[in-house]
Structures are given as C-alpha cells and as structure tokens.
C-alpha cells in the first residue's frame, strides 16, 4: 500500500508531460535569441502523447504544439525566417507521425485485450472458480500466472461436493504451454467424475488411469515422461476431520483460529500421478482433526519456491504463524501479495491456492 502514492504521482506526471514540454519549449524559444531553437521539446510533446492519449488527445496535442510554435514565432517576428519555417515544418511532420503511432499503438492494445479475453475465457472453461460456499464450507481459490499477461498454465484446482463429503484437488502438471493445459483439463475432468462416484478418497486417486489413457492417444515425449504432483482432500459433511492423500505435492497447512499453523505432511509418501508404474504401494489416506473456525490451505510450489534476491524461499508455514484471517479469500490475497513482494514482483512459477474454512 505504501507504493500506491508514488505510483499514482508518477502516472500523473507522465500524463502531464506533453503539456510540460510545450510550456518549457515556449518559454525557451521566447526567452532565448532566435538562433536557439526549442524544436526538440516541441517534437517530443506529440511523440510522448501518442502512446499515452487517445487519438483525439494526440491530435489535439499536435495541433497545440503547432499553435505554440507559430505564436512564439509571431511574437518574435520571425515567422518567415528560414530557421523558423524549418522548425514549424518539423513540428507538423512529427505531429502527423505521432497520430500514426497512436493508431498503431491502439490497434496493438486492442489485439492484446482480445487475447487477454480469450485467455480469461480459457481459464474459466478449464479452471472454473467454485462457489464461495460448498457443503457448508467457505471456499476460495486464486491463480497467479508467472508469465506476464498469461492466465493459465500447468497448475490446477477443483472442488466437488459428493455424497461422501466435499472433495478437492490442487496439483501441478510438469511442463508448460498447451500440453500442460491439456493435461490440466484431463486431470480435472477425471477428478470430478471419480469424486462423484468413488466411495473412498484413495479410489479417487485412480484418476491416474485417465492420464495413462491419454498417453496412449498422443505420440508425445512430454506426455510419456510427464507427471502431475497433487494433493487430494476430503471433508466429510458431519465429521470434524479432513482426509488427505498426497502424491508428491507440498503438504497442506491447517490454520487454527488462534493463529497456530500445522503442516499436514504425508507419513507414507507416494509418487506423483503418472509415475505409478515405478511403485506398487497403494494410496493411503491420512486423517486429521479439522475444528470449527480453522482453515485448510492447499497450494502449489509456486508459493513455497518463491525466492527473494538472496535466494531464500518463501515459507508459508512460518509467515502465517500467529496470524488469523476471517475469510479464506483474504488469506489467499495476502499470500499472493507477499509471494510477489518476496520475489521482487516476479514469480518464477505459476501459483495456485485453495483455502477452505470450516465455520465455527
């Protein structure tokens, strides 16, 4: 919040820069001998306006610049002198070029806005946000893409109510690009089907079969060598517990109402999804108490692997100790902001967060 003032002030100064350049150029031309010229200041004004203003604003800036130049020349009585005519022609030419630059910038901005809208639509289709309240629990999710102007990558989340409780998954697909997005869609689709039909959380992890089927359909090294780390959680409707199956993912955190934070690591680690052929042990769910007023936090390694300029990782368990949040959305907003600040404003990996609060 402290940076909001300086940023706002800087934006105001930048938007006023064309007018300041005109004033400075007019004063310079008027107060100095005729052999001195403020042409650089006058030509800079419309060029600065081109990417900042609308087309109308750019045209008006160009017209104002030409009028200021002519007014100064008239006041000094040098309108028809060679140097004055050259200065005027230069300013007119630059003003016209500024309008053309403005048109190009606006078209690029419109194209980028269209691409952002498409990306947002893709995110809503592949990673739709769950309802704020499911099965009596308060739910919040947040996705932060590391790449500028990107909205979706290889991280995923999903929440599904079922006859056996509220089930959820947070995961991280190996790889980037459209291949990772396709794998995200497969995992989420398989999870939703299994979460609705399977009687146990361990059986839900059978969604690994969907990844195996997809690998046989696609002749791609990325698919055959790919894997997905994931943590699945189940919240029975009537019991104050949470059941967890972890497949090579960062452990969830349980935030108690009094500020205590407890990590929920797997006592029997398992390999990520897609690597089941390398191990034959069955998935075993682990059960923990989940009291009223507590919040369960599931996250991807984009949070825990955010580094500062000294190479230190962001430790969510340590950072959240002693703090309390009334709503899961506030918790996720704080985490995302702190992770970005910790890493100097630039995340090195996508970040997916899911928080569930059991009402008191």
C-alpha positions as CSV (number, residue, x, y, z in Angstrom):
1,X,0.0,0.0,0.0
2,X,2.9,2.4,0.6
3,X,3.8,2.3,-3.1
4,X,0.3,3.4,-4.2
5,X,1.1,7.1,-3.6
6,X,4.4,7.4,-5.5
7,X,3.0,5.3,-8.4
8,X,-0.1,7.4,-8.7
9,X,2.0,10.6,-8.6
10,X,4.4,9.3,-11.3
11,X,1.4,8.4,-13.6
12,X,0.1,11.9,-13.2
13,X,3.4,13.5,-14.1
14,X,3.8,11.3,-17.1
15,X,0.3,12.2,-18.4
16,X,1.1,15.9,-17.9
17,X,4.5,15.6,-19.7
18,X,3.3,16.7,-23.1
19,X,1.9,19.9,-21.6
20,X,5.0,20.5,-19.6
21,X,7.2,20.0,-22.7
22,X,5.0,22.6,-24.6
23,X,5.4,25.2,-21.7
24,X,9.1,24.6,-21.5
25,X,9.6,24.8,-25.2
26,X,7.5,28.0,-25.5
27,X,9.5,29.7,-22.6
28,X,12.8,28.6,-24.1
29,X,12.0,29.9,-27.6
30,X,10.7,33.2,-26.3
31,X,13.4,33.9,-23.8
32,X,16.5,32.9,-25.9
33,X,17.9,34.5,-29.0
34,X,16.4,33.4,-32.3
35,X,19.4,31.2,-33.2
36,X,18.4,29.0,-30.4
37,X,15.6,26.5,-31.0
38,X,13.3,24.5,-28.8
39,X,12.4,22.1,-31.6
40,X,13.5,19.0,-29.6
41,X,11.0,19.9,-26.9
42,X,8.2,20.7,-29.3
43,X,8.7,17.4,-31.3
44,X,8.9,15.4,-28.1
45,X,5.4,16.6,-26.9
46,X,3.2,14.8,-29.6
47,X,5.5,11.7,-29.6
48,X,5.1,11.4,-25.8
49,X,1.3,11.9,-26.2
50,X,1.0,9.1,-28.9
51,X,1.2,6.1,-26.6
52,X,-0.5,7.8,-23.6
53,X,-3.5,9.6,-25.0
54,X,-6.5,8.7,-27.2
55,X,-6.4,9.5,-30.9
56,X,-8.3,12.7,-30.3
57,X,-5.9,13.6,-27.4
58,X,-2.9,13.0,-29.7
59,X,-4.3,15.1,-32.5
60,X,-5.1,18.0,-30.0
61,X,-1.6,17.8,-28.6
62,X,-0.1,18.0,-32.2
63,X,-2.3,21.0,-33.0
64,X,-1.5,22.7,-29.7
65,X,2.2,22.2,-30.4
66,X,2.0,23.8,-33.9
67,X,0.0,26.7,-32.5
68,X,2.5,27.3,-29.7
69,X,5.4,27.3,-32.2
70,X,3.5,29.8,-34.5
71,X,2.6,32.0,-31.6
72,X,6.2,32.3,-30.4
73,X,7.4,33.0,-33.9
74,X,4.7,35.7,-34.4
75,X,5.6,37.3,-31.1
76,X,9.3,37.4,-32.1
77,X,8.5,38.4,-35.7
78,X,10.4,35.6,-37.3
79,X,7.6,33.6,-38.9
80,X,9.1,33.7,-42.4
81,X,12.7,33.2,-41.5
82,X,14.3,30.0,-42.7
83,X,15.1,28.6,-39.3
84,X,11.5,29.3,-38.1
85,X,9.9,27.7,-41.1
86,X,12.1,24.7,-40.7
87,X,11.1,24.4,-37.1
88,X,7.4,24.7,-38.0
89,X,7.6,22.1,-40.7
90,X,9.5,19.7,-38.4
91,X,6.9,20.0,-35.7
92,X,4.0,19.5,-38.2
93,X,5.7,16.4,-39.6
94,X,6.3,14.9,-36.1
95,X,2.7,15.7,-35.1
96,X,1.4,13.7,-38.1
97,X,3.7,10.8,-37.3
98,X,2.5,10.9,-33.7
99,X,-1.1,10.3,-34.8
100,X,0.0,7.4,-37.0
101,X,2.0,5.9,-34.0
102,X,-1.1,6.4,-31.8
103,X,-3.2,4.3,-34.3
104,X,-0.7,1.5,-34.3
105,X,-0.5,1.5,-30.5
106,X,-4.3,1.4,-30.2
107,X,-4.6,-1.5,-32.6
108,X,-1.9,-3.4,-30.7
109,X,-3.7,-2.7,-27.4
110,X,-7.0,-3.9,-28.9
111,X,-5.3,-7.0,-30.1
112,X,-3.8,-7.7,-26.7
113,X,-7.1,-7.0,-25.0
114,X,-8.7,-9.6,-27.3
115,X,-6.0,-12.1,-26.5
116,X,-6.5,-11.5,-22.8
117,X,-10.2,-12.0,-23.1
118,X,-9.6,-15.3,-24.9
119,X,-7.1,-16.4,-22.2
120,X,-9.7,-15.5,-19.5
121,X,-12.3,-17.5,-21.3
122,X,-10.0,-20.5,-21.5
123,X,-9.2,-20.2,-17.8
124,X,-12.9,-20.1,-16.9
125,X,-13.5,-23.1,-19.0
126,X,-10.6,-25.2,-17.7
127,X,-10.4,-23.8,-14.2
128,X,-13.8,-22.5,-13.3
129,X,-14.0,-20.9,-9.9
130,X,-16.0,-22.9,-7.3
131,X,-18.9,-21.4,-5.4
132,X,-18.0,-19.4,-2.3
133,X,-19.8,-21.9,-0.1
134,X,-19.9,-25.7,-0.8
135,X,-21.3,-28.3,1.6
136,X,-21.3,-25.8,4.5
137,X,-17.6,-24.8,4.0
138,X,-16.3,-21.4,2.9
139,X,-14.2,-21.8,-0.3
140,X,-11.8,-19.5,-2.0
141,X,-9.3,-20.1,-4.9
142,X,-6.7,-18.0,-6.6
143,X,-4.5,-18.4,-9.6
144,X,-1.4,-16.3,-10.3
145,X,0.4,-16.9,-13.6
146,X,4.2,-16.3,-13.5
147,X,4.2,-15.2,-17.2
148,X,3.0,-11.7,-17.8
149,X,-0.4,-11.5,-19.5
150,X,-0.9,-15.3,-19.1
151,X,-3.9,-16.6,-17.2
152,X,-3.4,-20.3,-17.1
153,X,-0.6,-22.8,-17.1
154,X,0.1,-26.2,-15.5
155,X,-1.3,-25.6,-12.0
156,X,-4.8,-26.8,-11.2
157,X,-7.5,-26.9,-8.6
158,X,-11.0,-28.2,-8.3
159,X,-13.7,-28.7,-5.7
160,X,-16.5,-31.2,-5.9
161,X,-19.3,-31.9,-3.5
162,X,-20.2,-35.6,-3.3
163,X,-22.3,-38.0,-1.2
164,X,-19.1,-38.8,0.8
165,X,-18.1,-35.2,1.5
166,X,-16.5,-32.2,-0.2
167,X,-13.6,-33.4,-2.2
168,X,-10.9,-31.2,-3.7
169,X,-7.6,-31.4,-5.5
170,X,-4.7,-29.0,-6.1
171,X,-1.9,-30.1,-8.5
172,X,0.9,-29.1,-10.7
173,X,1.5,-30.6,-14.1
174,X,5.0,-31.0,-15.3
175,X,5.7,-28.7,-18.3
176,X,4.3,-25.5,-19.8
177,X,2.2,-24.4,-22.7
178,X,-0.8,-26.0,-24.3
179,X,0.4,-29.5,-23.5
180,X,0.2,-28.7,-19.8
181,X,-3.2,-27.0,-20.2
182,X,-4.5,-30.2,-21.9
183,X,-3.2,-32.3,-19.0
184,X,-4.9,-30.0,-16.6
185,X,-8.2,-30.4,-18.3
186,X,-7.8,-34.2,-18.3
187,X,-6.9,-34.4,-14.6
188,X,-9.8,-32.1,-13.6
189,X,-12.3,-34.0,-15.7
190,X,-11.2,-37.3,-14.3
191,X,-11.2,-36.0,-10.8
192,X,-14.8,-34.7,-11.0
193,X,-16.0,-38.0,-12.3
194,X,-14.2,-40.0,-9.7
195,X,-15.0,-37.7,-6.8
196,X,-18.7,-38.1,-7.5
197,X,-18.6,-41.9,-8.0
198,X,-15.9,-43.4,-5.8
199,X,-16.6,-44.3,-2.2
200,X,-13.2,-43.6,-0.8
201,X,-10.6,-40.8,-1.4
202,X,-8.0,-43.5,-2.2
203,X,-10.1,-44.7,-5.0
204,X,-10.4,-41.1,-6.4
205,X,-6.7,-41.1,-7.0
206,X,-7.5,-43.7,-9.6
207,X,-7.7,-40.7,-12.0
208,X,-4.1,-41.6,-12.8
209,X,-5.7,-44.1,-15.3
210,X,-7.1,-41.2,-17.3
211,X,-3.5,-39.8,-17.7
212,X,-2.3,-43.2,-18.8
213,X,-5.1,-43.5,-21.4
214,X,-4.2,-40.0,-22.7
215,X,-0.6,-41.0,-23.1
216,X,-1.5,-43.9,-25.4
217,X,-3.5,-41.4,-27.6
218,X,-0.7,-38.9,-28.0
219,X,2.6,-39.6,-29.6
220,X,4.5,-37.0,-27.4
221,X,7.6,-37.3,-25.3
222,X,6.1,-34.7,-23.0
223,X,3.1,-36.9,-22.2
224,X,5.0,-40.1,-21.8
225,X,7.6,-38.5,-19.5
226,X,5.1,-36.2,-17.8
227,X,3.7,-36.4,-14.3
228,X,1.5,-34.4,-12.0
229,X,2.1,-33.7,-8.3
230,X,-1.2,-33.5,-6.5
231,X,-2.8,-33.4,-3.1
232,X,-6.4,-34.5,-2.6
233,X,-8.5,-33.7,0.4
234,X,-11.9,-34.9,1.6
235,X,-14.1,-33.1,4.2
236,X,-16.9,-35.4,5.4
237,X,-20.2,-33.5,5.9
238,X,-20.7,-34.5,9.6
239,X,-17.2,-35.1,11.0
240,X,-14.7,-32.5,12.1
241,X,-11.9,-34.2,10.2
242,X,-10.1,-33.9,6.9
243,X,-8.7,-36.8,5.0
244,X,-5.7,-36.3,2.7
245,X,-3.9,-38.3,0.0
246,X,-0.6,-36.7,-1.2
247,X,1.1,-37.6,-4.4
248,X,4.4,-35.8,-4.3
249,X,3.0,-32.4,-3.6
250,X,3.8,-29.7,-0.9
251,X,1.9,-30.6,2.3
252,X,-1.3,-28.7,3.1
253,X,-1.4,-26.3,6.1
254,X,-4.0,-26.2,8.8
255,X,-4.5,-22.7,10.2
256,X,-6.2,-22.7,13.6
257,X,-8.4,-19.9,14.8
258,X,-5.9,-19.0,17.5
259,X,-3.1,-18.4,14.9
260,X,-1.4,-21.8,15.2
261,X,-0.2,-23.3,11.9
262,X,0.2,-27.0,11.4
263,X,1.7,-28.7,8.3
264,X,0.0,-32.0,7.3
265,X,2.8,-33.9,5.7
266,X,2.3,-37.4,4.4
267,X,3.6,-40.2,6.7
268,X,3.7,-42.6,3.7
269,X,5.0,-40.6,0.7
270,X,3.8,-41.6,-2.8
271,X,5.0,-40.8,-6.2
272,X,3.3,-38.1,-8.4
273,X,0.4,-39.1,-10.7
274,X,1.8,-40.6,-13.9
275,X,4.6,-42.3,-12.1
276,X,2.6,-45.1,-10.6
277,X,4.4,-47.7,-12.7
278,X,7.6,-47.0,-10.6
279,X,6.0,-48.1,-7.4
280,X,3.4,-50.7,-6.3
281,X,2.4,-49.4,-2.9
282,X,-1.3,-48.4,-2.6
283,X,-2.5,-44.9,-1.8
284,X,-3.3,-44.4,1.9
285,X,-5.4,-41.5,3.1
286,X,-4.4,-39.8,6.4
287,X,-6.9,-38.2,8.7
288,X,-6.5,-35.1,10.8
289,X,-8.8,-33.1,13.0
290,X,-10.4,-30.0,11.3
291,X,-12.1,-28.0,14.1
292,X,-14.6,-25.2,13.6
293,X,-13.0,-21.8,12.7
294,X,-9.9,-23.5,11.2
295,X,-8.8,-23.1,7.6
296,X,-7.2,-25.7,5.3
297,X,-4.7,-24.3,2.8
298,X,-3.7,-26.2,-0.3
299,X,-1.1,-24.6,-2.6
300,X,1.4,-25.4,-5.4
301,X,5.2,-24.9,-5.2
302,X,4.9,-21.5,-6.9
303,X,4.3,-20.3,-3.3
304,X,6.9,-22.3,-1.4
305,X,9.6,-21.9,-4.0
306,X,9.2,-18.1,-4.5
307,X,12.7,-16.7,-3.8
308,X,14.0,-13.3,-2.7
309,X,17.1,-11.7,-4.1
310,X,19.2,-13.7,-1.6
311,X,17.8,-17.0,-2.8
312,X,15.7,-17.6,0.3
313,X,12.4,-19.4,-0.2
314,X,9.1,-18.1,1.0
315,X,8.0,-20.3,3.9
316,X,4.1,-20.1,4.2
317,X,4.1,-22.0,7.5
318,X,6.5,-19.6,9.1
319,X,4.9,-16.5,7.6
320,X,1.3,-17.4,8.6
321,X,2.1,-18.4,12.2
322,X,0.3,-16.1,14.7
323,X,-2.0,-14.6,12.1
324,X,-5.7,-15.1,11.6
325,X,-8.0,-14.4,8.6
326,X,-11.7,-14.2,8.9
327,X,-12.3,-15.2,5.3
328,X,-10.3,-17.6,3.1
329,X,-10.3,-15.0,0.3
330,X,-8.4,-12.6,2.5
331,X,-5.9,-15.3,3.3
332,X,-5.2,-16.1,-0.4
333,X,-4.9,-12.4,-1.3
334,X,-2.4,-11.9,1.4
335,X,-0.3,-14.9,0.4
336,X,-0.3,-14.0,-3.3
337,X,0.8,-10.4,-2.5
338,X,3.5,-11.5,-0.1
339,X,4.9,-14.1,-2.5
340,X,5.2,-11.5,-5.2
341,X,6.8,-9.0,-2.9
342,X,9.2,-11.6,-1.6
343,X,10.3,-12.5,-5.1
344,X,10.8,-8.9,-6.1
345,X,7.5,-8.7,-8.0
346,X,8.2,-11.5,-10.4
347,X,7.1,-15.1,-9.7
348,X,9.3,-17.8,-11.3
349,X,6.4,-20.4,-11.4
350,X,2.6,-20.3,-11.6
351,X,0.8,-20.2,-8.3
352,X,-2.5,-22.0,-7.4
353,X,-4.1,-21.6,-4.0
354,X,-7.2,-23.1,-2.4
355,X,-8.5,-22.4,1.1
356,X,-11.4,-24.0,2.9
357,X,-12.7,-22.7,6.2
358,X,-15.0,-24.7,8.5
359,X,-17.5,-22.3,10.1
360,X,-17.3,-22.1,13.9
